[in-house]
Amino acid sequence: GWFQDSVPLDWHKSEEFSGLVRMYRDLIHLRLNRFDSTRGLTGSGLNTFHQNQADNVLAYHRWHQGGPGDDVVVVVNLSHLAHENYKLGFPSPGTWRLRLNSDWNGYSRGFGNQACSDVVAGGAGGERRDESQEASAAPRDGFPASGTISIGPYSVLIFSQDK
């Protein structure tokens, strides 16, 4: 049935839906910065920097003080279609670690398990792994760096940089 916040959770189903319980636990750990890599999710900084109404994709930047280990990029696909080789801006060049992919089938066998990985964002003076990233190395979405992601339908990706 539909979720209703007036109806308490049936914790007897937590074993049957253990993957979803794990996803919520992972989201809570990220939100509380338990692994010291997503401090931005504890802060008040918020910038919705990418809104693609045609493809139903949006992305926002969260931060507390800014910088590696603090800046967080959240990408949301509100479409029934997956998007591969999707170009997106990032707050700084370098490696952006994938911290959560809500489409992972470890959360539910019914999820699509869209292949997604860390992103190496290039920019002015930024590092690039190879020439195939040349096109995505320009500033984008008001940020000095950009990279390419893949995202499954109706899913969320969370990225941050190591300190």
Accessible surface in RSA format (square Angstrom, percent):
REM  Atomic radii and reference values for relative SASA: ProtOr
REM  Chains: A
REM  Algorithm: Lee & Richards
REM  Probe-radius: 1.40
REM  Slices: 20
REM RES _ NUM      All-atoms   Total-Side   Main-Chain    Non-polar    All polar
REM                ABS   REL    ABS   REL    ABS   REL    ABS   REL    ABS   REL
RES GLY A   1   130.87 161.4   0.00   N/A 130.87 161.4  49.00 134.5  81.87 183.4
RES TRP A   2   235.81  94.6 213.17 103.2  22.64  53.2 186.06  99.2  49.75  80.7
RES PHE A   3   160.29  80.2 129.21  80.0  31.08  80.9 136.98  83.0  23.31  66.7
RES GLN A   4   101.27  56.6  92.56  67.6   8.71  20.7  27.35  58.2  73.92  56.1
RES ASP A   5   132.51  92.8  98.95  98.5  33.56  79.4  31.40  73.9 101.11 100.8
RES SER A   6    95.59  80.8  59.44  79.3  36.14  83.3  53.13 113.1  42.46  59.5
RES VAL A   7    87.17  57.4  77.39  70.1   9.78  23.6  78.37  68.1   8.80  23.9
RES PRO A   8   117.10  85.3  94.27  85.9  22.83  83.0 106.76  88.1  10.34  64.2
RES LEU A   9   112.88  62.9  95.11  68.0  17.78  44.7  96.97  68.1  15.91  42.8
RES ASP A  10    75.91  53.2  56.89  56.6  19.03  45.0  32.97  77.6  42.95  42.8
RES TRP A  11   165.09  66.3 154.59  74.8  10.50  24.7 134.80  71.9  30.29  49.1
RES HIS A  12   175.40  95.9 145.06 100.8  30.34  77.6 109.60 113.0  65.80  76.6
RES LYS A  13   107.42  52.4 105.87  65.0   1.54   3.7  50.73  45.7  56.68  60.4
RES SER A  14    40.18  34.0  32.70  43.6   7.48  17.2  12.79  27.2  27.39  38.4
RES GLU A  15   153.56  88.2 140.26 106.1  13.30  31.7  56.51 109.3  97.05  79.2
RES GLU A  16   128.70  73.9  91.70  69.4  37.01  88.1  46.98  90.9  81.73  66.7
RES PHE A  17    94.36  47.2  89.62  55.5   4.74  12.3  94.36  57.2   0.00   0.0
RES SER A  18    66.16  55.9  60.68  81.0   5.48  12.6  29.98  63.8  36.18  50.7
RES GLY A  19    14.93  18.4   0.00   N/A  14.93  18.4   9.52  26.1   5.41  12.1
RES LEU A  20    57.08  31.8  56.88  40.7   0.19   0.5  56.88  39.9   0.19   0.5
RES VAL A  21    62.03  40.8  58.94  53.4   3.09   7.4  61.09  53.1   0.95   2.6
RES ARG A  22   103.31  43.4 102.66  52.3   0.64   1.5  20.22  27.6  83.08  50.4
RES MET A  23    25.48  13.2  25.48  16.9   0.00   0.0  24.61  20.9   0.87   1.2
RES TYR A  24   135.49  63.3 135.49  77.1   0.00   0.0  88.96  66.9  46.53  57.4
RES ARG A  25   113.81  47.8 109.72  55.9   4.08   9.7  48.48  66.3  65.32  39.6
RES ASP A  26    32.14  22.5  30.26  30.1   1.87   4.4  11.47  27.0  20.67  20.6
RES LEU A  27    57.48  32.0  54.52  39.0   2.97   7.5  54.80  38.5   2.69   7.2
RES ILE A  28    95.11  54.1  93.98  70.0   1.13   2.7  95.06  68.5   0.05   0.1
RES HIS A  29    49.11  26.8  48.88  34.0   0.23   0.6  25.46  26.2  23.64  27.5
RES LEU A  30    10.44   5.8  10.04   7.2   0.40   1.0  10.44   7.3   0.00   0.0
RES ARG A  31   118.92  49.9 118.89  60.6   0.03   0.1  42.49  58.1  76.44  46.3
RES LEU A  32    83.80  46.7  68.65  49.1  15.16  38.1  69.33  48.7  14.48  39.0
RES ASN A  33    29.18  20.1  18.64  18.0  10.53  25.4   4.03   9.7  25.15  24.3
RES ARG A  34   148.78  62.5 117.82  60.1  30.96  73.7  32.56  44.5 116.22  70.4
RES PHE A  35   138.78  69.4 113.87  70.5  24.92  64.8 120.56  73.1  18.23  52.2
RES ASP A  36    71.37  50.0  65.75  65.4   5.61  13.3  29.57  69.6  41.80  41.7
RES SER A  37    10.93   9.2  10.67  14.2   0.26   0.6   8.53  18.2   2.40   3.4
RES THR A  38     1.52   1.1   1.52   1.5   0.00   0.0   0.00   0.0   1.52   2.3
RES ARG A  39    64.40  27.0  64.40  32.8   0.00   0.0  25.01  34.2  39.39  23.9
RES GLY A  40     0.00   0.0   0.00   N/A   0.00   0.0   0.00   0.0   0.00   0.0
RES LEU A  41    13.93   7.8  13.93  10.0   0.00   0.0  13.93   9.8   0.00   0.0
RES THR A  42    59.98  42.7  33.16  33.6  26.82  63.9  26.96  36.2  33.02  49.9
RES GLY A  43     8.96  11.1   0.00   N/A   8.96  11.1   3.94  10.8   5.02  11.2
RES SER A  44   114.73  96.9  82.83 110.5  31.90  73.5  53.64 114.2  61.09  85.6
RES GLY A  45    12.69  15.7   0.00   N/A  12.69  15.7  10.58  29.0   2.11   4.7
RES LEU A  46   108.77  60.6  80.44  57.5  28.33  71.2  80.44  56.5  28.33  76.2
RES ASN A  47    59.16  40.8  55.10  53.2   4.06   9.8  13.32  32.1  45.84  44.3
RES THR A  48    62.11  44.2  38.90  39.4  23.21  55.3  19.35  26.0  42.76  64.6
RES PHE A  49    26.38  13.2   2.50   1.5  23.88  62.1  10.57   6.4  15.81  45.2
RES HIS A  50    21.60  11.8  19.33  13.4   2.28   5.8  19.39  20.0   2.21   2.6
RES GLN A  51   123.53  69.1  90.77  66.3  32.77  78.0  25.46  54.2  98.07  74.4
RES ASN A  52    38.71  26.7  31.36  30.3   7.35  17.7  10.86  26.1  27.85  26.9
RES GLN A  53   156.44  87.5 136.59  99.8  19.85  47.3  52.76 112.3 103.68  78.6
RES ALA A  54    99.66  91.6  57.65  89.0  42.01  95.6  70.32  99.0  29.34  77.7
RES ASP A  55    55.15  38.6  51.26  51.0   3.89   9.2   4.07   9.6  51.07  50.9
RES ASN A  56    71.63  49.4  66.45  64.2   5.18  12.5   6.63  16.0  65.00  62.8
RES VAL A  57     2.97   2.0   0.00   0.0   2.97   7.2   0.67   0.6   2.31   6.3
RES LEU A  58    52.53  29.3  52.53  37.6   0.00   0.0  52.53  36.9   0.00   0.0
RES ALA A  59     0.00   0.0   0.00   0.0   0.00   0.0   0.00   0.0   0.00   0.0
RES TYR A  60    57.95  27.1  57.95  33.0   0.00   0.0  23.21  17.4  34.74  42.8
RES HIS A  61    17.77   9.7  17.77  12.3   0.00   0.0  15.81  16.3   1.96   2.3
RES ARG A  62    42.76  18.0  42.76  21.8   0.00   0.0   4.19   5.7  38.58  23.4
RES TRP A  63    77.15  31.0  77.12  37.3   0.02   0.0  51.39  27.4  25.76  41.8
RES HIS A  64    90.41  49.4  68.08  47.3  22.33  57.1  44.43  45.8  45.98  53.5
RES GLN A  65   139.00  77.7 102.64  75.0  36.36  86.6  35.04  74.6 103.96  78.8
RES GLY A  66    30.42  37.5   0.00   N/A  30.42  37.5  15.31  42.0  15.11  33.8
RES GLY A  67    24.66  30.4   0.00   N/A  24.66  30.4  20.95  57.5   3.70   8.3
RES PRO A  68    78.71  57.4  69.00  62.9   9.71  35.3  69.20  57.1   9.52  59.1
RES GLY A  69     0.59   0.7   0.00   N/A   0.59   0.7   0.00   0.0   0.59   1.3
RES ASP A  70     0.00   0.0   0.00   0.0   0.00   0.0   0.00   0.0   0.00   0.0
RES ASP A  71    12.62   8.8  12.46  12.4   0.15   0.4   0.27   0.6  12.35  12.3
RES VAL A  72     0.00   0.0   0.00   0.0   0.00   0.0   0.00   0.0   0.00   0.0
RES VAL A  73     0.00   0.0   0.00   0.0   0.00   0.0   0.00   0.0   0.00   0.0
RES VAL A  74     6.40   4.2   6.40   5.8   0.00   0.0   6.40   5.6   0.00   0.0
RES VAL A  75     0.00   0.0   0.00   0.0   0.00   0.0   0.00   0.0   0.00   0.0
RES VAL A  76    24.11  15.9  24.11  21.8   0.00   0.0  24.11  20.9   0.00   0.0
RES ASN A  77     0.56   0.4   0.00   0.0   0.56   1.4   0.00   0.0   0.56   0.5
RES LEU A  78    99.97  55.7  87.49  62.6  12.48  31.4  87.57  61.5  12.40  33.4
RES SER A  79     9.44   8.0   7.23   9.6   2.22   5.1   3.14   6.7   6.30   8.8
RES HIS A  80   123.59  67.5 108.86  75.7  14.73  37.7  75.49  77.8  48.10  56.0
RES LEU A  81   101.35  56.4  99.84  71.4   1.51   3.8 101.35  71.2   0.00   0.0
RES ALA A  82    44.59  41.0  21.11  32.6  23.48  53.4  21.14  29.8  23.45  62.1
RES HIS A  83    22.86  12.5  19.47  13.5   3.39   8.7  10.03  10.3  12.83  14.9
RES GLU A  84   116.60  66.9  93.34  70.6  23.27  55.4  21.50  41.6  95.11  77.7
RES ASN A  85   112.41  77.5  98.47  95.2  13.93  33.5  21.55  51.9  90.85  87.8
RES TYR A  86    23.26  10.9  19.78  11.3   3.48   9.1  23.09  17.4   0.17   0.2
RES LYS A  87    72.24  35.2  65.34  40.1   6.90  16.4  41.40  37.3  30.83  32.8
RES LEU A  88     0.00   0.0   0.00   0.0   0.00   0.0   0.00   0.0   0.00   0.0
RES GLY A  89     0.00   0.0   0.00   N/A   0.00   0.0   0.00   0.0   0.00   0.0
RES PHE A  90     0.00   0.0   0.00   0.0   0.00   0.0   0.00   0.0   0.00   0.0
RES PRO A  91    19.51  14.2   6.40   5.8  13.11  47.7   6.55   5.4  12.95  80.5
RES SER A  92    31.97  27.0  31.97  42.7   0.00   0.0  29.46  62.7   2.52   3.5
RES PRO A  93    48.78  35.5  36.74  33.5  12.04  43.8  36.99  30.5  11.79  73.3
RES GLY A  94    22.28  27.5   0.00   N/A  22.28  27.5  22.26  61.1   0.02   0.1
RES THR A  95    49.93  35.5  39.74  40.3  10.18  24.3  15.57  20.9  34.35  51.9
RES TRP A  96     0.00   0.0   0.00   0.0   0.00   0.0   0.00   0.0   0.00   0.0
RES ARG A  97    89.60  37.6  89.60  45.7   0.00   0.0  18.38  25.1  71.22  43.2
RES LEU A  98    43.01  24.0  20.75  14.8  22.25  55.9  20.75  14.6  22.25  59.9
RES ARG A  99    67.81  28.5  38.95  19.9  28.85  68.7  13.33  18.2  54.48  33.0
RES LEU A 100     6.14   3.4   1.11   0.8   5.03  12.6   6.11   4.3   0.03   0.1
RES ASN A 101    19.97  13.8  15.05  14.5   4.91  11.8   6.84  16.5  13.12  12.7
RES SER A 102    18.86  15.9  15.07  20.1   3.79   8.7  11.96  25.5   6.90   9.7
RES ASP A 103     9.61   6.7   8.12   8.1   1.49   3.5   1.49   3.5   8.12   8.1
RES TRP A 104    90.46  36.3  90.37  43.7   0.09   0.2  67.17  35.8  23.28  37.8
RES ASN A 105    64.25  44.3  56.82  54.9   7.43  17.9   2.41   5.8  61.84  59.8
RES GLY A 106    32.55  40.1   0.00   N/A  32.55  40.1  17.68  48.5  14.88  33.3
RES TYR A 107    11.93   5.6   9.33   5.3   2.60   6.8   0.71   0.5  11.22  13.8
RES SER A 108    35.68  30.1  25.92  34.6   9.76  22.5  13.80  29.4  21.87  30.6
RES ARG A 109   234.66  98.5 207.01 105.5  27.65  65.8  79.36 108.5 155.30  94.1
RES GLY A 110    73.58  90.7   0.00   N/A  73.58  90.7  38.31 105.1  35.27  79.0
RES PHE A 111    65.48  32.8  54.09  33.5  11.39  29.6  56.86  34.5   8.62  24.7
RES GLY A 112    59.62  73.5   0.00   N/A  59.62  73.5  31.26  85.8  28.36  63.5
RES ASN A 113    68.30  47.1  55.39  53.5  12.91  31.1   7.02  16.9  61.28  59.2
RES GLN A 114    31.05  17.4  22.43  16.4   8.61  20.5   7.51  16.0  23.53  17.8
RES ALA A 115    83.02  76.3  67.48 104.1  15.54  35.3  77.02 108.5   6.00  15.9
RES CYS A 116    29.68  22.4   0.94   1.0  28.74  67.5   5.15  13.1  24.52  26.4
RES SER A 117    77.08  65.1  68.14  90.9   8.94  20.6  44.08  93.9  33.00  46.2
RES ASP A 118    49.59  34.7  40.97  40.8   8.62  20.4  13.29  31.3  36.31  36.2
RES VAL A 119     6.28   4.1   3.31   3.0   2.96   7.1   6.28   5.5   0.00   0.0
RES VAL A 120    16.85  11.1  14.53  13.2   2.32   5.6  14.53  12.6   2.32   6.3
RES ALA A 121     0.00   0.0   0.00   0.0   0.00   0.0   0.00   0.0   0.00   0.0
RES GLY A 122     3.46   4.3   0.00   N/A   3.46   4.3   1.56   4.3   1.90   4.3
RES GLY A 123     0.17   0.2   0.00   N/A   0.17   0.2   0.02   0.0   0.15   0.3
RES ALA A 124    92.40  85.0  58.24  89.9  34.16  77.7  70.76  99.7  21.63  57.3
RES GLY A 125    89.55 110.4   0.00   N/A  89.55 110.4  45.49 124.8  44.06  98.7
RES GLY A 126    17.39  21.4   0.00   N/A  17.39  21.4   4.39  12.1  13.00  29.1
RES GLU A 127   142.64  81.9 134.59 101.8   8.05  19.2  54.27 105.0  88.37  72.2
RES ARG A 128   103.77  43.6  72.30  36.9  31.47  74.9  13.56  18.5  90.21  54.7
RES ARG A 129   163.33  68.6 128.64  65.6  34.69  82.6  60.56  82.8 102.77  62.3
RES ASP A 130    79.96  56.0  66.40  66.1  13.56  32.1  43.57 102.5  36.39  36.3
RES GLU A 131   154.24  88.6 142.17 107.6  12.07  28.7  57.08 110.4  97.16  79.3
RES SER A 132    98.57  83.3  58.57  78.2  40.00  92.1  58.68 125.0  39.89  55.9
RES GLN A 133    38.55  21.6  37.44  27.4   1.10   2.6  16.41  34.9  22.14  16.8
RES GLU A 134    99.08  56.9  90.84  68.7   8.24  19.6  45.88  88.7  53.20  43.4
RES ALA A 135    78.41  72.1  48.75  75.2  29.66  67.5  60.32  84.9  18.09  47.9
RES SER A 136     6.54   5.5   4.76   6.3   1.78   4.1   3.51   7.5   3.02   4.2
RES ALA A 137     4.34   4.0   1.87   2.9   2.47   5.6   2.46   3.5   1.88   5.0
RES ALA A 138    55.33  50.9  49.56  76.5   5.77  13.1  54.36  76.6   0.96   2.6
RES PRO A 139    88.11  64.2  69.92  63.7  18.19  66.1  70.21  58.0  17.90 111.3
RES ARG A 140   102.36  43.0  94.10  48.0   8.26  19.7  19.15  26.2  83.20  50.4
RES ASP A 141    45.39  31.8  16.11  16.0  29.28  69.2  13.90  32.7  31.49  31.4
RES GLY A 142    86.10 106.2   0.00   N/A  86.10 106.2  45.07 123.7  41.04  91.9
RES PHE A 143    22.40  11.2  19.49  12.1   2.91   7.6  21.12  12.8   1.28   3.7
RES PRO A 144    68.04  49.6  62.65  57.1   5.39  19.6  67.47  55.7   0.57   3.6
RES ALA A 145     0.00   0.0   0.00   0.0   0.00   0.0   0.00   0.0   0.00   0.0
RES SER A 146     2.72   2.3   2.71   3.6   0.02   0.0   0.58   1.2   2.15   3.0
RES GLY A 147     0.48   0.6   0.00   N/A   0.48   0.6   0.48   1.3   0.00   0.0
RES THR A 148    48.27  34.3  30.18  30.6  18.09  43.1  25.61  34.4  22.66  34.3
RES ILE A 149     5.35   3.0   0.01   0.0   5.34  12.9   5.35   3.9   0.00   0.0
RES SER A 150    25.09  21.2  22.24  29.7   2.85   6.6   4.47   9.5  20.62  28.9
RES ILE A 151     0.22   0.1   0.00   0.0   0.22   0.5   0.22   0.2   0.00   0.0
RES GLY A 152     0.33   0.4   0.00   N/A   0.33   0.4   0.00   0.0   0.33   0.7
RES PRO A 153    45.52  33.2  39.81  36.3   5.71  20.8  39.81  32.9   5.71  35.5
RES TYR A 154   152.11  71.0 123.38  70.2  28.73  74.8  96.25  72.3  55.87  68.9
RES SER A 155     3.59   3.0   0.96   1.3   2.63   6.1   2.83   6.0   0.76   1.1
RES VAL A 156    43.33  28.5  43.33  39.2   0.00   0.0  43.33  37.6   0.00   0.0
RES LEU A 157     0.27   0.1   0.27   0.2   0.00   0.0   0.27   0.2   0.00   0.0
RES ILE A 158     9.37   5.3   9.37   7.0   0.00   0.0   9.37   6.7   0.00   0.0
RES PHE A 159     0.00   0.0   0.00   0.0   0.00   0.0   0.00   0.0   0.00   0.0
RES SER A 160     0.00   0.0   0.00   0.0   0.00   0.0   0.00   0.0   0.00   0.0
RES GLN A 161    14.38   8.0  14.34  10.5   0.04   0.1   3.76   8.0  10.61   8.0
RES ASP A 162    70.86  49.6  59.53  59.2  11.33  26.8  30.79  72.5  40.07  40.0
RES LYS A 163   145.56  71.0  85.16  52.3  60.40 143.8  80.36  72.3  65.20  69.5
END  Absolute sums over single chains surface
CHAIN  1 A     9687.8       7564.5       2123.3       5211.2       4476.6
END  Absolute sums over all chains
TOTAL          9687.8       7564.5       2123.3       5211.2       4476.6
